[in-house]
Amino acid sequence: MSGLRQTSLIDAVWLPVRDGNDTGRLIFDNHYSRQHYADGRKPLLYAGPGEKIVLVTPDALALFIWRKFRSMDHQEGVSCAVFRNEGAGLSSDLIRAADELAWQRWGGERLYTYVDPKKIRRKRDPGRCFLKAGWKHFGWTKGGLRILHIRPEWEQGN
């Protein structure tokens, strides 16, 4: 959480919390990427390895996890590992606010995410909330995940 500018709780869109935070875990448990162990184990940490920022909205209705790690498919930048909004406001607004926090921490690196069209509610454009937040389609993985990304220079003038 070092490197993030301090903000008041009243003005905060996102609050940084530690990996393993119980509120974040409750939201994460509802995300489609959540892996559940057959024996019922719940590991203390859930954000994954690498540098990370775990963010929760003050109303505890949304979770965002940024991770910087070595991508197996050679993506460069910082990955949105998890985004789940259960009613904290417009998803595109939440994404834009999370983008700013990532750029504060990692100095304007490319941000990217994967969207699994088979595991989200049927939409004509998987990842639409990211696209509305200014992200762009980058391609598809071999496994059929949509890759979306954004660079800070695309945000200038908005």
N, C-alpha and C positions, 0 to 999 in steps of 0.2 A: 504494500500500500504506500510505500515511500514514493515520493515524486508526484503524488496527487495533490492538487491544490485543495486546501481546506474550504469548506462551505458550510453554511448554517443548515441545521436540520430542516428548518422551515423552507429554505430555498432548494434543497437537494432534490434532484431527480433520482439519483442513485447514491446509495451508501456503500462504501467498501466494507466488506466483512471478511473474516478469515475463511479459508477453505475448511470445510467441516462445520460451518455455522448451521445450526439446526433449522433456522428459517429458510435458508437457501436450500437445504436438503429437502424440506417439505415440498418446495416448488419443483426442484430437480426430479423428485420421485414421479412427477407427472409428465416429464419430458419424454418424447419418443425415443431418444437415444439412451435413456437410463437402462443400464444392464442390471438385472437382478440375479443374485446368486441362488442356485437351486437349494442350498442349505440354509438360506435365510440370512446369511451374513450381511452386515451393513458396515462397510469400511468407514473409518473415521473421516477420511478425506474423499471428496468426490469430483474435484475439478480436474484431476489428471496431473501428470508431471510437467515440468518446465516452469518458466516464470508465468505468473498468473495474476489476474485481478478478478475477484468474485464480487459482484455487485447485486444488491437487493434494493428495491424501492422502499421508501419509508412506510408505505402501507402494506408491505410484505405480499404484494401481488405480482411481482415480476422478478426474474433472475436473469443476469447476464454474466457469462464467464468468458474472459479473454485469456488466451494462452499463447505464449511465444515458445516454440519448440521446433525441433527438426521434423519437418513434415515428410512422411513416407512417400508422398507423391510429388515432392520437390516444390511445393508452394512456398513462396517467400513472404515474410511479414508476420503479422499477428492474427491468430485465428479466433473467431467467435466460436467457441466450443459449444456453448449453450445459450439460447435465448428463449425464454418462456414468459409470456405475458398472460396473466389470468384476470386482467381487468384494471391495470394500473394506468390506463390512458392509451393514447394512440401509439401503436407499436413503432411506427416510423419516427415519432418524436423521441421515444425511449432509445431507439437505435442511434439517432443523431447525438443524443446526450452521451451515450456510451462510447461512441466514436471519439468524441472530444476527450474523454478521460483516457482512452487508449493512446491517443496522439500526445497527450501530456506526458504519459509514462514512457512511451517508446519513440518519442521524437519524430512523429510524422511518418511512420512506416505504413506500408500497404496493409490494409485490413482485408481479411477474406473469411468466407464461411462456406459450409456445404449444406445443401438442403436436399432431403430425401423426399422426392415427390410421391413415393408410395406410402409414406408414413404420416403425411399431413392431411388435413381436411381437403377434400377435392376443391381445387382452385384452378382457374385457367392459367395462372402464372405462379408456380411455386416460388416462394421467397418474395412475394409481392411487397410485403412490408419493408424489406430491405431495399427493393427497387424504388419504392416511394421515398425512402430516406436518402436516395442519391447513389446507391450501389449499382453496379453494372454486371451483366452476365459475362462470365469469363470462360465458360466451357462446361464440360461434363467429365466426371471421372469414369474409369473403366467399369466401375460398379453401378453407374447410373445416377450418381449424386450430382446435383447442379452446383457449380462453383460460382459464387458471387464475390465481388470485391469492390473496394473503394480506395481512393488515394486522397490525401488531404488537399491537393491542388484542385481537385474537382469541386471542393466546397467553397472555394474563394468566390465571393460575390453573392453567395446565398444569404 
